[in-house]
């Protein structure tokens, strides 16, 4: 069942979905995954559609999941690195947007600056999907929520702990999704690394409506104590290399290792959006443990991408 209300809409942020639309995308993701495992790997509901994939940053999961999702739905995808476009020679984003608008049915863009996405969407009449920006990663958050629910069930009964950089784009989208859906998320992060204040304020507002619990704590043990889910991401993202030494020093106490996870529930699951910097934010022992679900999490990027493309581009 497609989320019909999202047809032709942009998805730049989790906030572009209502609670009902987010729940619809989750349900559709499960339905498409079930069909996939029943052998129904192609459902050409997007036959004849073309989607442009603009990538300023390298990618494995986002690029492959979107391209395979498009193919399984019957659509064509055109991968365009920034160096392959006139953007690399100074063409304004608004000009690129208005040209692509006449060629394709939708655009997914992975960019350094969220402002580039906003400008792209402002000048394109076709839908624009955030395939990662410095502020949010809604496609990842959708796969994260689907993975948690697939293994643990009702999100409202769970404690999710995110430890590390609270300004992380993946955390921003996950925090908003959890606050919308009525879950509990504890964010263990040092001073100076709190989530974006505007997004955090919006998360608190959503939590008041849904009954969710959003907590910012300094002690990583407090964050993971009795947690059902432990999540982390890299401490130094693309574009933050100049801050590497400071970040490694500030975030070292938040490493997910054997000692830290001992405070969580025995059946906790470990999550990471990948790629992981083993030995920094997480030890090799944890990512390879029986509690780790990172490969399932990565797989679910395909099924959730199909749900998004099918609902928006149909």
C-alpha positions as CSV (number, residue, x, y, z in Angstrom):
1,X,0.0,0.0,0.0
2,X,1.7,3.2,-1.2
3,X,1.8,6.3,0.9
4,X,-0.3,8.2,-1.6
5,X,-0.1,11.6,0.2
6,X,3.7,11.7,-0.5
7,X,3.4,11.5,-4.2
8,X,5.4,14.2,-5.9
9,X,6.7,15.5,-2.5
10,X,10.2,16.4,-1.5
11,X,11.9,14.4,1.3
12,X,14.6,16.6,2.7
13,X,14.0,15.9,6.3
14,X,12.1,13.4,8.4
15,X,10.0,16.4,9.3
16,X,8.7,16.4,5.7
17,X,6.6,13.3,6.8
18,X,3.7,13.4,9.2
19,X,3.6,10.6,11.8
20,X,1.0,8.8,9.7
21,X,3.1,9.1,6.6
22,X,6.2,7.8,8.4
23,X,4.2,4.9,9.7
24,X,3.0,4.2,6.2
25,X,6.5,4.1,4.8
26,X,7.5,1.7,7.6
27,X,4.6,-0.6,6.8
28,X,5.3,-0.4,3.1
29,X,9.0,-1.3,3.7
30,X,8.0,-4.4,5.5
31,X,5.5,-5.4,2.7
32,X,8.1,-4.9,0.0
33,X,10.7,-6.8,2.0
34,X,8.2,-9.7,2.5
35,X,7.5,-9.7,-1.3
36,X,11.3,-9.7,-2.0
37,X,11.8,-12.8,0.1
38,X,8.8,-14.5,-1.6
39,X,10.6,-14.1,-4.9
40,X,8.7,-11.1,-6.1
41,X,11.8,-9.1,-6.7
42,X,10.4,-6.9,-9.4
43,X,7.2,-4.8,-9.2
44,X,7.5,-2.4,-12.2
45,X,5.2,0.3,-10.7
46,X,7.7,2.9,-11.7
47,X,8.2,1.7,-15.3
48,X,9.3,4.6,-17.5
49,X,10.4,6.8,-14.6
50,X,13.9,8.2,-14.5
51,X,15.7,9.4,-11.3
52,X,18.9,11.4,-11.2
53,X,21.3,10.6,-8.4
54,X,23.6,13.6,-7.7
55,X,26.5,12.6,-5.4
56,X,29.0,15.1,-4.1
57,X,30.3,12.5,-1.5
58,X,31.4,8.9,-1.9
59,X,28.8,6.2,-1.1
60,X,28.3,2.5,-0.9
61,X,24.9,1.8,0.8
62,X,23.0,4.9,-0.3
63,X,24.1,4.7,-4.0
64,X,23.6,1.0,-4.4
65,X,20.3,0.8,-2.5
66,X,18.8,3.6,-4.5
67,X,20.0,2.2,-7.8
68,X,18.9,-1.3,-7.1
69,X,15.6,-0.1,-5.6
70,X,14.9,1.9,-8.8
71,X,15.7,-1.1,-11.0
72,X,13.5,-3.4,-9.0
73,X,10.6,-0.9,-9.3
74,X,11.1,-0.6,-13.1
75,X,12.7,2.8,-13.1
76,X,16.0,4.0,-14.6
77,X,18.6,5.8,-12.5
78,X,21.4,8.0,-13.7
79,X,24.4,8.3,-11.4
80,X,26.0,11.8,-11.5
81,X,29.1,12.6,-9.4
82,X,29.6,16.3,-8.9
83,X,32.7,16.1,-11.2
84,X,30.6,14.9,-14.0
85,X,28.2,17.8,-13.9
86,X,28.8,21.5,-14.8
87,X,28.5,22.1,-11.1
88,X,32.2,21.3,-10.8
89,X,32.8,24.3,-13.2
90,X,30.7,26.7,-11.3
91,X,27.2,26.3,-12.8
92,X,24.7,27.4,-10.2
93,X,22.6,24.8,-8.5
94,X,19.4,26.5,-9.5
95,X,20.4,26.2,-13.2
96,X,21.2,22.5,-12.8
97,X,17.9,22.0,-11.1
98,X,15.9,23.6,-13.8
99,X,17.6,21.6,-16.5
100,X,17.3,18.3,-14.8
101,X,13.7,19.1,-14.0
102,X,13.0,18.8,-17.8
103,X,14.8,15.4,-18.1
104,X,14.0,13.3,-15.1
105,X,11.1,12.4,-12.8
106,X,12.9,12.9,-9.5
107,X,16.3,13.8,-8.0
108,X,18.1,12.2,-5.1
109,X,21.1,14.2,-3.9
110,X,24.0,13.4,-1.5
111,X,25.6,16.8,-0.6
112,X,28.0,18.5,1.7
113,X,25.6,21.3,2.6
114,X,21.9,21.0,3.4
115,X,21.5,24.4,1.8
116,X,22.3,22.8,-1.6
117,X,19.4,20.5,-1.2
118,X,17.0,23.3,-0.2
119,X,18.1,25.3,-3.3
120,X,17.8,22.2,-5.5
121,X,14.3,21.6,-4.3
122,X,13.3,25.3,-4.7
123,X,14.1,25.3,-8.4
124,X,13.0,21.8,-9.3
125,X,9.3,21.1,-9.8
126,X,10.1,17.4,-9.6
127,X,10.6,15.8,-6.1
128,X,14.0,15.9,-4.4
129,X,15.1,13.3,-1.9
130,X,17.8,13.8,0.6
131,X,20.4,11.0,0.2
132,X,22.5,12.6,3.0
133,X,23.4,16.1,3.9
134,X,25.4,17.6,6.8
135,X,22.1,18.1,8.7
136,X,20.0,14.9,8.1
137,X,20.0,11.5,6.6
138,X,16.2,10.5,6.5
139,X,16.7,7.4,4.3
140,X,19.0,6.0,6.9
141,X,16.7,6.8,9.8
142,X,13.8,5.0,8.0
143,X,16.0,1.9,7.6
144,X,17.1,2.2,11.3
145,X,13.5,2.3,12.6
146,X,12.5,-0.6,10.4
147,X,15.4,-2.7,11.7
148,X,14.7,-1.9,15.3
149,X,11.0,-2.8,14.9
150,X,11.8,-6.0,12.9
151,X,14.0,-7.3,15.7
152,X,12.5,-5.7,18.9
153,X,8.9,-4.9,18.0
154,X,7.0,-2.0,19.5
155,X,9.3,1.1,19.4
156,X,7.4,2.6,22.3
157,X,8.6,-0.1,24.7
158,X,12.3,0.3,23.9
159,X,15.2,2.4,25.1
160,X,17.5,3.5,22.3
161,X,20.9,4.8,23.2
162,X,23.0,6.8,20.8
163,X,26.5,7.5,22.0
164,X,29.1,9.8,20.4
165,X,28.7,12.9,18.4
166,X,25.2,14.4,19.1
167,X,25.5,16.8,16.1
168,X,25.6,13.8,13.8
169,X,23.3,13.9,10.7
170,X,22.1,10.3,11.2
171,X,21.3,11.0,14.9
172,X,19.3,14.1,13.9
173,X,17.0,12.1,11.6
174,X,16.7,9.1,14.0
175,X,15.9,11.5,16.9
176,X,13.1,13.1,15.0
177,X,11.7,9.7,13.9
178,X,11.8,8.3,17.4
179,X,10.2,11.5,18.9
180,X,7.5,11.3,16.2
181,X,6.8,7.6,16.9
182,X,6.7,7.7,20.7
183,X,10.0,5.9,21.5
184,X,12.7,6.6,24.0
185,X,16.2,7.8,22.9
186,X,19.0,8.7,25.2
187,X,21.8,10.6,23.6
188,X,25.2,10.3,25.3
189,X,27.4,13.1,24.1
190,X,30.0,15.5,25.6
191,X,29.4,19.3,26.0
192,X,29.7,21.1,22.8
193,X,28.3,18.2,20.8
194,X,24.6,18.5,21.5
195,X,22.2,18.0,18.6
196,X,21.2,21.0,16.5
197,X,19.2,23.3,18.7
198,X,16.4,23.8,16.2
199,X,16.0,20.1,15.5
200,X,16.2,19.3,19.2
201,X,13.5,21.8,20.1
202,X,11.3,20.2,17.4
203,X,12.0,16.8,18.7
204,X,10.9,17.9,22.2
205,X,7.7,19.3,20.7
206,X,7.0,16.0,18.8
207,X,7.7,14.1,22.0
208,X,5.0,16.0,23.9
209,X,2.5,14.9,21.3
210,X,3.6,11.3,21.0
211,X,4.7,10.5,24.6
212,X,8.3,10.0,23.4
213,X,11.3,10.6,25.8
214,X,14.3,12.5,24.5
215,X,17.2,12.8,26.9
216,X,20.7,14.4,26.5
217,X,23.2,12.9,29.0
218,X,26.9,13.3,29.5
219,X,27.6,10.0,31.0
220,X,27.8,7.2,28.4
221,X,27.0,4.6,31.0
222,X,23.7,6.4,31.8
223,X,22.9,6.5,28.1
224,X,23.3,2.7,27.6
225,X,22.1,1.5,31.0
226,X,19.3,-1.1,30.4
227,X,19.2,-0.1,26.7
228,X,17.6,-2.3,24.1
229,X,19.5,-0.6,21.2
230,X,23.0,0.9,21.2
231,X,23.8,3.1,18.2
232,X,26.9,5.0,17.2
233,X,28.4,6.6,14.1
234,X,31.8,7.8,13.0
235,X,33.4,10.6,15.0
236,X,35.0,12.3,12.0
237,X,32.6,12.5,9.0
238,X,33.5,13.6,5.5
239,X,34.4,17.3,5.6
240,X,35.4,17.3,9.3
241,X,39.0,16.1,8.8
242,X,40.5,19.3,10.2
243,X,38.8,18.6,13.5
244,X,40.0,15.0,13.7
245,X,42.4,15.2,16.7
246,X,40.0,17.2,18.8
247,X,37.1,15.0,18.0
248,X,39.0,11.8,18.8
249,X,40.1,13.3,22.2
250,X,36.6,14.6,23.1
251,X,34.7,11.5,22.1
252,X,37.1,8.8,23.3
253,X,35.0,8.1,26.5
254,X,32.0,7.3,24.3
255,X,33.5,4.4,22.4
256,X,31.2,1.4,22.2
257,X,33.3,-1.4,23.7
258,X,32.9,-4.5,25.9
259,X,32.8,-2.5,29.1
260,X,30.2,0.0,27.9
261,X,27.8,-2.6,26.5
262,X,27.9,-4.5,29.7
263,X,25.5,-2.0,31.2
264,X,22.9,-2.6,28.5
265,X,20.3,-5.4,28.4
266,X,21.8,-8.8,27.6
267,X,19.9,-9.0,24.3
268,X,20.7,-5.5,23.2
269,X,21.3,-4.9,19.5
270,X,24.2,-2.9,18.2
271,X,23.6,-0.6,15.2
272,X,25.9,1.5,13.0
273,X,25.0,3.2,9.7
274,X,28.5,2.3,8.3
275,X,31.2,2.7,7.2
276,X,32.7,2.1,10.7
277,X,36.1,3.3,11.9
278,X,36.8,0.2,14.0
279,X,38.9,1.0,17.0
280,X,37.5,4.6,17.2
281,X,33.8,4.8,17.8
282,X,33.4,1.0,18.2
283,X,35.7,-1.9,18.7
284,X,36.0,-4.8,16.3
285,X,34.7,-7.1,18.9
286,X,31.4,-5.4,19.2
287,X,30.7,-4.9,15.5
288,X,31.4,-8.6,14.9
289,X,29.4,-9.8,18.0
290,X,26.2,-11.7,17.9
291,X,24.4,-8.6,19.1
292,X,25.4,-6.6,16.0
293,X,22.7,-6.2,13.4
294,X,24.6,-3.8,11.1
295,X,24.3,-6.1,8.1
296,X,20.6,-6.4,8.5
297,X,20.4,-2.6,9.0
298,X,22.4,-2.1,5.7
299,X,20.1,-4.6,3.9
300,X,17.0,-2.7,5.0
301,X,18.3,0.4,3.2
302,X,17.1,-1.4,0.0
303,X,13.6,-2.1,1.1
304,X,13.1,1.3,2.6
305,X,14.5,3.0,-0.5
306,X,11.9,1.2,-2.5
307,X,9.1,2.4,-0.2
308,X,10.3,6.0,-0.6
309,X,10.8,5.9,-4.3
310,X,7.5,4.1,-4.9
311,X,5.5,6.5,-2.8
312,X,7.1,9.7,-4.1
313,X,7.7,9.0,-7.8
314,X,4.6,7.0,-8.7
